[in-house]
Amino acid sequence: MATADDVRRIALSLPEAIEKLAWGMPTFRAGPNGKIFASLDDDDQVIGVKCPKEERAELIASEPAKFFVREGHDDGYAWVRVRIGALDDEEELRAILADSWRQVAPRRLLEQYPEAGSRGES
């Protein structure tokens, strides 16, 4: 089962990823623009990641034990919450974090690291 330590390790393994405290919780940011691609909730059981709003409802409906939105908080954002303990394995966590990183990473990073987050990279 994945843990908050796994989230931190995998998130920081992505190119030019940094950790910065915001709103009292760890956030993980991509590149010099510092856009957030993940945040770790204060209970260390849930992460928030980027997710296109038009894909969110289908994702949540397909796996409600894993994915949800915080009503009234995430509604207007391209963001979804993930229950860390419900993930199948570390590879699934890596895929989720890498996908979120790709959504905010500057083009330069995407071109420089097209394989970022793929299997085998750490």
N, C-alpha and C positions, 0 to 999 in steps of 0.2 A: 504494500500500500504506500502511495506517495505521501510525503510530509511537507511541511513548510520549508524544511531544510533543502529538500529536493527542488522545490520551487525556486528558492534563492540560487542554488547551485546551477540549475539549468538556465534560468533567466540571465544570470551574469556570465554564462558561457557564450551567449550570443554576441556577435561583433559590436563593439563599442557600447555595450549595455552597462548602465550604472544603476546603483541603488540610491534613492534619495527619500528621506522621510517627508511625508506630506499628510496633512490632516491626522497626524498621530499614527500613521501606519506606513510600512515600507512600500514604496512604489519603484517600479523598474522602468527605466527610460532608455530610448534608443537614440544613439548618435548625438551630435552636438546640438541639435534642436531640442533635445530633452523631452520629446513626446512620450507620454506614458503608454506602455504596452501591457502592463500588468500591475496589480496592486494586491497586497496580501492583507486580508481583513484582520482586525485586531484579535480574533480568536484563533488565528493560524489554521483554520479549517476550510476557508473559502478564499479563492482568488477571483479578482475581476480581470477580464481580458477584453480586448477589442473584438467586436462582432458586428458585421453590417446589420442594421436594424431590419432590413427586409429578409434576413436569414434567421433571425433570432427566434421567432415564434415556432418555426419548424424544428429548429434545433432543440428547443425546450420541450416541445411536444414529443419528439422522438426519444428523448432521454431525460425525463423530468427529475430523476434521482440524481443526475449529475449537474444539470444546467437550470438556472432560474434568473429572474431579475428581481431586484429589490424594488417593489412597488413604490412609486412616488419619488424614487431616487434615480433609477436607471432609465426611466421611461423615455426621456428625450435624447438619450445618448446611444451611440453605437457600441454597446457594452453588454456583457453577459457575465453572470457569476457562475463559478464552477466549484462544486464540492470536491475538495481534494481527495478525501477518503473514498469517494465513489468511483474514482478513475480506475480503469482496468490495470494499468501499469505505468511505469516511468516513461515508456515510449509514447503513450497517449498524452501524458503531461507535456513531454517535449514537443509533440506535434502542435498542441494547443498554444503553448508559449511561442513557438516559432511562427505560427500563423499570425498571432497577434503582433509580434515584432515586425513581421513583413508589412503589416498594414500601416505602421507608423514610421518605419525606417526611411531615411532619405534615399533618393534614387542612387546616389553615389554608393551607399552601402549595399543596396540591393544588387547593383552591378558588380561591385567588388567581391561580394560574398553570395553568389546565387544559390549556393548549397546550404546557406545558413540554417541551422536547425534540422538538417536532414539526418537520417540515421548515420551513426558513426562519428558525428562531430560532437565534441564536448568542450 
